[in-house]
Amino acid sequence: MQIPIKRAIESVPGGMMVVPLLVGALIATFFPGTPKYFGSFTGALFSGALTILAVFYVCMGASIDFRATPYIVKKGGTLLIVKIGIALILGLIFGQVLGEAPVAAGMFAGLSTLAVVASMNDTNGGLYMALMGQYGRPRDVGAYTVMSLESGPFLTMVTLGVAGLSAFPWQTLVGAILPLLVGMIIGNLDREMRAFLSRAIPVMIPFFAFALGAGLDLSKVWQAGLLGLAMGVAVVVLTGIPLFLADRLTGGTGVAGVAAASTAGNAAAVPAIVAAANPAYADAAGPATILVAACVVVTAILVPIVTAWTAKVVGRGADEAEAPDGEPAVAAPVRRA
């Protein structure tokens, strides 16, 4: 007797990403002690997002042809500038209206310039790379090496007008890029290694998605209420549309732009760091942390669905046709979405 598990998962938009992610999030929300209770390999599976992502980087890097490097810089730089630009514009608008303090009462209670900028500024890199591994080209995945400059509080502080209070950790940047570069070197030196490592890319996606989901607490959405839900949707809409257009203008299908319209998990820590650097944001930090955490959860669920839909509408066949020689076509799963 055969049960069509794979077919059922792939019937959901972005299913190989969304379904494991939701399973992990549900366990983390309702049974948070599960990893500690079982420990060993089971516990490691819940907390191994970074390890799995590191292997994913190497395998994905092996599938990237060095001839695609100018494209990576152009695509990654464009998406980075657009994402930061949107956060800057919104920061200026909300800064003029609210200043540093949060809204004190009413349905928008807790909303602040800090919450808006922190939620818009930083793309969920793991989510982006996993989605591009399924719906895009390997060189689109590599674009995140440039977009990783968003990570951390630095650009948020710049946007808020407090630049200089935090130094950019170059070691972290190099560490984020190194596995991908190692994979690229291996894959370009040996085509057989490229083929060998590339086959692991789609296999890694559900495992990484589960580990990512295991770090999401769905109760944060409830705690933030409708405002948190609305902010998460706003991140996808307000950044997704300009990013989609920017991706199209740089020769892409728009899928990579939509996949970048999310909030990174580490963005939830940014409000507290900013408040520690500048006490003017102390009152806004607590509510902002809850709202940004809600954006992380909402965008992690919504972006894969929207990306899958976008790939189905505009991405079919285009990525395969443009892939350079020796670069595997990873857009095939679109046909089964």
C-alpha positions in Angstrom: 0.0 0.0 0.0 1.4 3.4 -1.0 0.3 6.8 0.5 1.0 9.8 -1.8 2.6 11.9 1.0 4.9 13.8 -1.4 2.1 14.5 -3.8 -0.1 15.7 -1.0 2.6 18.1 0.4 3.3 19.5 -3.1 -0.4 20.2 -3.7 0.1 23.0 -1.1 1.6 26.2 -2.5 5.3 26.0 -1.4 4.4 22.8 0.3 7.9 21.4 0.8 8.7 24.6 2.7 5.3 25.5 4.3 4.1 22.1 5.6 7.3 21.2 7.6 7.6 24.7 8.8 4.0 24.7 10.2 4.6 21.3 11.8 7.7 22.6 13.5 5.9 25.8 14.6 2.9 23.9 16.0 5.2 21.6 18.0 7.2 24.6 19.3 4.0 26.4 20.3 2.0 23.5 22.0 4.8 21.1 23.0 7.8 23.4 23.5 9.6 20.8 25.7 9.7 18.2 23.0 13.4 18.7 21.9 14.6 18.6 25.5 12.4 15.6 26.4 13.7 13.4 23.6 17.2 14.9 23.3 19.8 13.1 21.1 19.2 13.2 17.4 15.5 14.2 17.8 16.5 17.2 19.8 19.2 18.1 17.3 16.7 18.1 14.5 14.6 20.8 16.2 17.6 23.1 16.9 19.8 22.4 13.8 18.5 25.1 11.5 22.0 26.8 11.2 23.8 23.5 10.7 21.4 22.3 8.0 21.5 25.8 6.4 25.4 25.6 6.4 25.2 22.3 4.5 22.5 23.8 2.2 24.9 26.7 1.5 27.7 24.4 0.4 25.5 22.3 -1.8 23.8 25.4 -3.3 27.2 27.0 -3.8 28.4 24.0 -5.8 25.6 24.5 -8.2 26.6 28.1 -9.0 28.8 28.8 -12.0 31.5 31.5 -11.5 30.2 33.1 -14.7 27.1 34.1 -12.7 29.0 36.3 -10.2 28.2 39.6 -11.9 24.6 38.6 -11.9 24.7 37.8 -8.2 26.2 41.2 -7.3 23.6 43.0 -9.5 20.6 41.0 -8.2 21.6 41.0 -4.6 22.6 44.7 -4.6 19.3 45.7 -6.2 17.2 43.7 -3.7 19.3 45.0 -0.8 18.9 48.7 -1.9 15.2 48.4 -2.5 14.5 46.6 0.8 16.5 49.1 2.8 15.1 52.0 0.8 11.5 51.0 1.7 12.4 50.8 5.4 14.1 54.2 5.2 11.1 55.9 3.6 8.7 54.4 6.1 11.1 55.3 8.9 11.1 58.9 7.8 7.3 59.0 7.6 6.6 57.3 10.9 9.5 59.2 12.5 7.8 62.5 11.6 4.5 61.3 13.0 5.5 59.3 16.1 9.1 60.2 16.9 10.8 57.6 19.1 7.8 56.8 21.4 5.2 54.1 20.7 1.5 54.7 20.3 0.2 54.7 23.8 -3.5 53.6 23.4 -6.1 52.5 20.9 -6.0 49.8 18.3 -2.5 50.8 17.2 -1.1 50.7 20.8 2.6 49.6 20.7 3.2 50.6 17.1 6.4 52.6 16.8 8.9 53.8 14.2 11.3 51.2 15.7 8.9 48.3 15.1 8.2 49.4 11.5 11.8 49.8 10.5 13.0 46.6 12.3 10.3 44.5 10.6 11.0 45.9 7.1 14.8 46.1 7.2 15.9 42.4 7.4 15.1 39.6 5.0 14.8 36.0 6.3 17.9 34.6 4.5 17.2 31.0 5.2 13.7 31.3 3.9 14.8 33.1 0.8 17.5 30.6 0.0 15.2 27.6 0.6 12.6 29.1 -1.7 15.1 30.0 -4.4 16.4 26.5 -4.1 13.0 25.2 -5.0 11.6 27.9 -7.3 14.6 29.9 -8.6 18.1 29.6 -10.1 21.2 28.8 -8.0 22.6 32.2 -8.8 19.4 33.8 -7.4 20.2 31.9 -4.2 23.7 33.4 -4.3 22.3 36.9 -4.3 21.7 36.6 -0.6 25.5 36.9 0.0 25.0 40.6 -0.8 21.6 40.9 0.9 23.2 39.5 4.2 24.4 43.0 4.8 20.9 43.6 6.2 21.5 41.3 9.1 21.7 42.7 12.6 20.9 46.1 14.1 23.4 48.2 12.2 21.3 49.3 9.2 18.3 49.7 11.5 20.3 52.1 13.6 21.4 53.9 10.5 17.8 54.2 9.4 16.8 55.5 12.8 19.6 58.1 12.7 21.8 56.6 15.3 24.6 55.3 13.0 28.0 54.9 14.7 26.8 53.3 17.9 27.4 49.8 16.6 30.3 48.5 14.5 29.5 46.1 11.7 30.9 42.6 12.5 32.9 41.6 9.5 33.6 38.2 10.9 29.9 37.4 10.9 29.6 38.5 7.3 32.5 36.3 6.2 31.1 33.4 8.1 27.8 33.8 6.4 29.4 33.8 2.9 32.2 31.2 3.5 30.1 27.9 3.1 28.6 29.2 -0.2 32.1 30.2 -1.5 33.6 26.8 -0.6 30.7 25.1 -2.4 31.2 27.4 -5.5 34.9 26.6 -5.6 34.3 22.8 -5.3 31.6 22.8 -7.9 33.6 24.9 -10.4 36.7 22.7 -10.0 34.9 19.4 -10.4 31.7 19.0 -12.4 31.1 15.6 -10.9 31.1 17.2 -7.4 28.7 19.8 -8.7 26.3 17.2 -9.8 26.7 15.2 -6.6 26.1 18.1 -4.2 23.4 19.7 -6.3 21.2 16.6 -6.0 21.0 17.3 -2.2 19.4 20.7 -2.6 15.7 19.8 -2.7 16.2 17.1 -0.1 17.5 19.7 2.4 14.5 22.0 2.1 11.9 20.2 4.3 14.4 19.5 7.0 15.6 23.1 7.1 12.0 24.3 7.1 11.1 22.1 10.0 14.0 23.4 12.1 13.1 26.9 11.1 9.5 26.3 12.2 10.6 24.9 15.5 12.0 28.3 16.4 8.7 30.1 15.8 6.2 30.5 18.5 2.7 31.0 17.0 1.5 32.5 20.3 3.5 35.6 19.4 0.9 36.3 16.7 -1.9 36.0 19.2 0.0 38.2 21.7 0.5 40.9 19.1 -3.1 40.6 18.0 -4.5 42.0 14.8 -1.9 44.7 14.7 0.9 42.1 14.6 -1.0 40.2 11.9 -1.5 43.4 9.9 2.1 44.4 10.2 3.2 40.9 8.9 0.9 41.3 5.9 2.2 44.8 5.4 5.8 43.6 5.2 4.9 41.2 2.4 2.9 43.7 0.5 4.9 46.9 1.0 8.3 45.2 0.3 7.1 42.4 -2.0 5.7 44.6 -4.8 8.7 46.9 -5.1 11.1 43.9 -4.8 9.1 42.0 -7.5 9.4 45.0 -9.9 13.1 45.4 -9.0 13.7 41.7 -9.7 12.0 42.0 -13.1 14.1 45.1 -14.0 17.3 43.2 -13.3 16.3 40.4 -15.7 14.6 38.1 -13.2 11.0 36.7 -13.2 10.1 38.5 -10.0 10.1 35.3 -7.9 13.3 36.2 -6.1 11.9 39.6 -5.2 8.8 38.1 -3.6 10.9 35.5 -1.8 12.8 38.4 -0.1 9.7 40.0 1.2 10.0 38.6 4.7 11.2 39.5 8.2 14.3 37.7 9.6 14.1 35.8 12.9 17.0 37.8 14.3 15.1 41.0 13.6 13.1 40.3 16.8 16.3 41.0 18.8 17.0 44.3 17.1 14.6 46.6 19.2 16.3 45.6 22.4 19.7 46.2 21.0 18.7 49.6 19.6 17.2 50.6 22.9 20.4 49.6 24.7 22.3 51.8 22.3 19.9 54.8 22.5 17.6 55.1 25.6 15.2 57.2 23.6 13.8 54.0 22.2 13.4 52.2 25.6 9.6 52.6 25.8 9.2 51.3 22.2 11.5 48.3 22.6 9.2 45.9 24.4 6.1 46.3 22.2 8.3 46.4 19.1 9.8 43.1 20.0 6.4 41.4 20.1 5.3 43.1 16.9 8.5 42.1 15.0 8.2 38.6 16.3 4.7 38.4 14.9 6.0 39.6 11.6 8.6 36.9 11.6 5.9 34.2 12.0 3.4 35.7 9.6 5.9 36.3 6.8 7.5 32.9 7.3 4.0 31.4 6.5 2.8 33.9 3.9 5.9 34.4 1.8 6.3 30.7 0.7 2.7 30.7 -0.4 3.0 33.9 -2.3 6.3 32.9 -3.8 4.9 29.6 -5.0 2.0 31.4 -6.6 4.2 33.9 -8.3 6.5 31.1 -9.6 3.5 29.3 -11.0 2.2 32.5 -12.8 5.4 34.1 -14.1 8.4 31.8 -13.4 7.6 28.7 -15.3 10.3 27.9 -17.9 12.0 31.3 -17.7 14.6 30.3 -15.1 15.4 27.0 -16.9 15.9 28.8 -20.2 18.3 31.3 -18.7 20.4 28.9 -16.6 24.1 28.9 -17.8 25.7 25.7 -19.0 26.5 23.3 -16.3 24.1 24.9 -13.9 21.2 22.6 -12.8 17.7 23.7 -13.4 16.2 23.9 -10.0 13.0 25.5 -11.2 11.4 22.1 -12.1 9.4 21.8 -8.8 7.3 24.7 -10.1 5.5 22.3 -12.4 4.3 20.3 -9.4 3.1 23.3 -7.4 
